[in-house]
């Protein structure tokens, strides 16, 4: 009976593997069909791709690698296990001398969501070759009440434009750009990061939406992400998942080939002015701007954001206390490879940015943050809460995080409040 049971389990495992392989083959066929037909970018969108289970690191690929990690599995699929030094995230990486799109399993069941994700990550694989390098700052001013208010007003103006015929949109588009210009005036030091992110992640998300979603579904999808933007707890980096496809689609409806001349210095306001032939206008006075705000649900937006600001400031105080007034481990980044969730980052002003979950690989080892967060400043230094920190063998554990140290590294306690990593001589 035990042998029969073991045989049954083995058969089920083989059947499950076969189904995964077949599904992967179907996924590759879906994105290949889109990639071959697309006219958004001048380079082929379809190329080397890894579909990875983040728990087991098992991977399905559409091409072999040069190191022998991937072996033929049939149906044009290759499979294997990613080595531990490869960070798993929805991204693009260079591995075994080749650029790959990486997408985590399981993929969305909804076809629009699935193809949009695959097309998004396919863009990241080719963006450097398109002259659109992957710079990833954060627009920290969008954590503030005023930053959020004027971003949400911009979205409402764009929503109004989207609902009108192409030749009737100019007034709403001008209002949207006025709200954006107000953010620039309020936050001159960090405002430029919006454009940088939009020409990276924003273009990737536009690619996913315009190629991965059925054309008839796109307007409703854009309205949905506009309406749900105010519910996002943080938009310092994730705002581009709304503004990118929204501006991109407005441009697409005016000129489908608008991406042909885009480069790393492009920005959406200039493209909108160019393709919609908006006349040059002075920035509205403060009084006029507030009158415009009322036209786009400004009173309700402001009231809602005032309530959220109270909660945000409490969270700021809690994080500042955690990372400055309690025991902490400070780690210098040397040659980091960092994976994180762009939708849950929290700005802490001059202290840096909090990443509630993350994975970091560096010369000193591998850090996994599952809860509690890490504070990173300028991509140069990480701070972790060290309350109750313990070390056993080469593993350090603290509240919500774990570090597996590399060889010749140890945990150093400098005093009751300060810990560091030290390289052994």
Helices and strands as residue ranges (DSSP letters): H 2-37, E 49-53, E 58-61, E 70-74, E 77-81, E 91-95, E 98-105, H 111-126, G 140-143, H 145-162, G 166-168, H 170-186, H 192-197, I 198-202, H 203-212, H 215-228, G 229-231, H 240-254, G 258-261, H 268-276, H 286-295, H 298-324, E 328-332, E 337-340, E 346-347, G 349-351, E 353-355, E 358-362, E 365-369, E 374-377, E 381-385, E 390-392, E 395-398, E 401-405, E 409-413, E 418-423
